């Protein structure tokens, strides 16, 4: 891939279209975690200082091809302006008259933001002709294209993939750094290498387990997905989340790990209750700690227990490379956040490279009060990070490589 740094000597006065990932969490119109905006600052600052005229493309939420004020990028434009110390104007449309006029009016070093690209039906269309037509409209906003939204490079979308076929295309600082860090996990990690996985469903992580079981020394499994592995050991899991169709697959992973000398570390105790009211962030009934093989029939496992915390933490601390994706419990509810908090703290104590795989895990560590620099790298792309680690070809990266070869 060509780097944005190759542009800087000859970009003054040129129009640059840059795809960023500004899909930030909102509470009303208040941004609750601006990590993805901050992650774009290195590339945007370099381009501004070099005198580029910058039009940013980004999405927010899932408006599904419809204009919906709920998903306007107005809060993002305001926050980006604050962080970069300059006015960032927001177009009233994506590729219409407002975006075209605003982009054309930029002076050297100025930035504008087009509205949510997902307002356009062609952005996520499966029809290549429809996507290409929208990409041609994007391409009118610039002379060169910079891809810096790692969180979307696993998607074949108009502002990620198709536009890179129409303009000279370069990787931004963020995309380049993500690839550099994640490639270390799959090619030559410093050992011991531990992967910590959580979240709700085993099915979401099967491919990454399959690939990383070949290179990792230990897989630590928490969250809702742990109960399918516990069921694979023959344990009853009560009312805990269970992916019954994947029990046999988990059984095979346990056998494979044993045969190859790898460790799959599962909870030995869990925190259970009668359930939870997720919307109200409340526990239903009392919280009890039970052995992982003694979950009562009417109870739901919602976090790992203290003995599991110690087991997980000891495994993480003894590693030199750790990748973590997915909370160990329902971390939004304080009573079930203890396992996740213990893992986060352990990651700050690792002597080596720690990588947090975006999504909920990134939000959790910030909510716990940790600074980004207390970890080796916090990825901006949950799904993209996992697909990279699965060994899949990511369309948004493949098209940058093809552009660099003149294809």
N, C-alpha and C positions, 0 to 999 in steps of 0.2 A: 504494500500500500504506500502511496505517496503521503508524506506528512505535510500538515499545514505549515510547518516551518519552511518548507520549500517555496511557499508563496510569498513570504514576508518581504523579500527584497524588491518585489515587483507588483505589489498589490495596491499601492496608493492610488486613490481615485477609481479603483475598480469596484464593481458591485459583487458582493459575495452573498450567496444564499447558504445559510447554515441550518442544518437540522439539529435541534437540541431536544433533550427529553425533559420537559417541564411538567410532567404528569405528577404534580405534587398533591399531597392530601390537604383537603380544605375542611374547615368548620365554618359553614356559611361562605363568606368571602375572605376568611382569614386563613392564611397558609400555616399549617401546624408543623410542617417539617420542610425547610427550604434547602435541604441537602442537594437535591438535583439541580437547583438553580446555581448554587455555589460551585457545583462540580463543573459547570460550563464556563465559569469565569476565566480560567487560564487561557482558553482558546479565544474567547471573546476579547479579552484584554490585549492579547498579542495582535489580533486583527485590528482592533481600534488604534493601538499605538502605531501600527504600520500604515494607517491611513485608509483602511478599507471602508467601504460603504456597505453596511451589514443589514441584511434582511433575515430575520429568524423565523423558521418554521417549527411549530411544536403542536402537541395535542394535549388535551386534558380530559380524562374520563372517557365515557363511551356514548357520545351523542348520536352515533349510528347514522351519520349522513344527514342529520337535521340540525338546523340552527337552534340552539337551546342556550339561553342566557345563563343557565346554571353552570354551564361548562365554558363560559367565557374566560379568556386568558388575561382579563383586566387585572386581577390580583397579581398575576405573574409579572406583567409589564411594570406594575408599581414596585414590586419587590426587586426585580432586576435593576430598575433604575436606582433604587436605594443602594444596592450592593455595588454597582459599578460607578456610582457617583455621577450619573448623567441622565438626562431625560430620555426615556424609552417610549416612543409613541406606539399605540396599538391601532392597527388598521381595523376598520369596521367590517371587513370581509377577508376572505382567504386569498383569492386571486382576482377579485373584482376591481372596480375603479379606485376604491380607497387604498387597497394594497399596492396597486400599480403606481398611483400618484405619490403615496408616501415613500415607497422604495425609490422612485425616480428623484424625489426631492432631497435625498440624503446628501449631506456634505461629508468630506473625508472624516473618518473616525466616528461617524454617527451610527446609531442602531435603531431599527424599528422592528416591530413584531407583527406578523400577520395573525389573523384570528385562527382559532382552533382548526387545524387541518382536517380533523374528523367531522367538521361540518359539511365537508364535501363528500358526496357518495362515492366518488372515484378513488378516494384515498385508500380505502381498505377493500376495494372491489376485487373479486376473483377474476374479472374480465380484464385481460392484459391491455386490450385496446382502450378501455375506459380509464384505466390507470395511466396509460401512456399519454392520453389526451390531457389529463390533469397535470401530469409531470411537465408537459410542454408549456403549460401556463405558469407553473413554478419557475421553469427555466428562463422565462422572460424577465424574471425579477433579478437576475444576476448573470455574471460572466463566468463565475466558477462556483463549484459546490463543495461545501465542507460537511462531512458527516461527523457529528459529535454527540449523537443521541444513542449511547450504547444500549439503553433499555429497549430499543426498537429494532436493532440490527438483525434480530431473528425473524422479522416480518418482511414479507414481500409487498411493500406499500409504496405508493407513488412518491412520497417525500423522503423515502429511505432508499429505495431500490431503483425505481424507474428514472428519477431525475439524474441519478449518477451515470446513466447511459447517455445523457444529453449534454452534460457540461463536464469539463475537466474536473475530476473528483479527487478529494483529498480527505485523509483521516484527521480529525481534530485531536487535540492533546488527550482528551478523556478516552476516546475510542482506542487510541494507541496504547494508553496506560492500562486499560482494562485487558486488552489482548496480551500485553506483556506479562501482567500479573497472573492471569488465568492460565496462560501457557506454562508458567512455572509449575502449576499444580499437576498438569497432565504429562509433562515431559521429564523433568528431572527435579522433583521436590526433595528438599532436605528432609531426612528421616530422623525419627518416626513421623509419618504423615497421617494425620487423623482427620476424618470427615465427620462432622456433626450434622445430622439431619433431623428436622422436626416438621411441624405442619400437620395438616389434617389427614391427607390421603396418601397411602402407599403408591397408588397408581400415578400420582403426579411426579414421583421420584424414581420410578422403576428403572428408567433408562440411565439415570445418573448413578444409581446404585450399581447397575450392571457394569458400567464403564469404570467407575472409581474403585470398585472391588478389585479390579486388576492392578491398580497403581497405589492405592492407599494401604496402610498397615492396619488401620482400625476404622471401623464405621461405628459411630455412636448414634443410636436411634432413639429419639424422644418424640414428644408430641402425639397427636392422634394416630399417626402411622405406627407407633410402637405396639399398639394393641393387636394389630394384624400379625406382627412378629410374635407376640406373646401367644396368640391363638395358634400360631404355627408350632409352638413348643408344647401345645396340648393344654394350655391354661384356659380357664373360663375368664371372660373379660366383662361380664355383667352387661350393663347398658352402654359400655364404652364404644366409641366410634370403631367400626370394624368393616374392613373391605373384604368381605367373605370370599369374593371371587379370586383374591390374590393370596390367600393363605398358602396354597400349594407353591406359588412362586417364592414366597418368603421362606418356606421350608427348604426349597432348593438353594436359596442364597445362604442359609445357615449351614447346609451341607457343603456347599462350595467353599465357604470361608474356613470351615474345619479342615477340609482336604488340602487347602493351599496355605494353611498356617496364618490366615488373617483373622482378626478379631471383629466380631459384631457384638457390640456392647449394648445390652438392653436394660431397661429399668428392673431393679430388684424390689422396689416398693413404689407405691403410687399414692397420690392424694385423690380421694374419691368423695363424692357427695351424691345427693339425690338428683343433681343436675344443676343448671344455671339459667338465669335470665340474662342472655347476652346483651340485649338492648339496654337493660337497666344496669349492666355490669354488676350483677348480684349473684350470690350463691343460693341455691335452693337446698335447704336442710343444712346439716352440720358437715364440716370437713373432717374426714378421718384419714389416717395413714394406715395402709394395709400392705401386706406382702404382694408382690406382683402375681403370685400364683394363688392368691386368696381374695380376689375381688368379688364381693358379694353380688348375688344375682341382680338385685335391684339398684345397684350403684353404678355411677359413671366415673371412670378415671379421667381426671382433668389436669393433672400435673404429675411430674415425677416426685418421689418422696425424698427425704433427707439422706437415706443410704445411697439412693441412686445419684443424688447430687454429688456426694463424695466420690462415687465411682466415676461419674462423668468428668468431674473436675480433675481428678487424679490422672485420667487418661489424657485430657487436654493439656494439662501442665507439663506432662512428661514428653510432649511432642515438640518437634521443631518446625513443623508446618501444620496449620489447621485451617480447614475451610468449614464455615458454619452457615447453614441455610435452614431457617424455620425454628420457631420457638419450641420450648420443651413442654409447654402447657398453654392454657388459655391465658396468655400474659396480660390481656386487657383487663382481667379481673384480679385484683391484688392477691386474693387468697390462692390463686393458681399461677402466680408470676415468679415464685421463688426459684424454681428450677432454671428458668430462663435467665434470671438475674445471676445465679451462681455460675452458669456457663459464660455469660458476658464478662463477669469479673475474672474468671480463669483465663479468658483470652487475653486480657491485659497483662497477664503474668507469664505469658509464653515467651521463651527465649528463641525467637525465630519469626517466621512469617505467619501472620494471621490474616485471613480474608473472610469478610462477612459478605454473604451472597445476596445483598440487596433485599428489597421487599420488606416484609414484616420485621426481619432481623435487624435491618438498618434502623428502622423506626424505633424498635425496642431499645437499642443501645443508647440512642439519643435521648429517649424518654427517661432512661435510667441516669442520665446526666454525664455520660461519657463523651469526651471529645473525639472527633474523628481520628486525630493523630495518636490516640491511644491504641489503635489497631493498625496493622500493616496496610490494609486497604479495605474500604467499604465500597463494594460494587454498587453501581447505580442500576443494574439490570438484573432483577430476580430471574425472570424467565429466560432472558438472553444468557445470563451466567450459567444457568443449569444446562441449557442446550449446548453451549460451548463445551461444558465439561462432559456432556454426553458424547461428544465427538461429532456432533452434527455440523454440516456446512451451514453457516449463517448467511442468508442472501445479502444482507447489508454489508457484510465484510467481503464476500465473494465478488460483488460488483465493484468494490474499491480496488481489489486486486486486478480485476479485468481492465479497469480504467487505466491503471498504472502501466499495464502491458499494451495499451492502445487498442484493446479489443472492443 
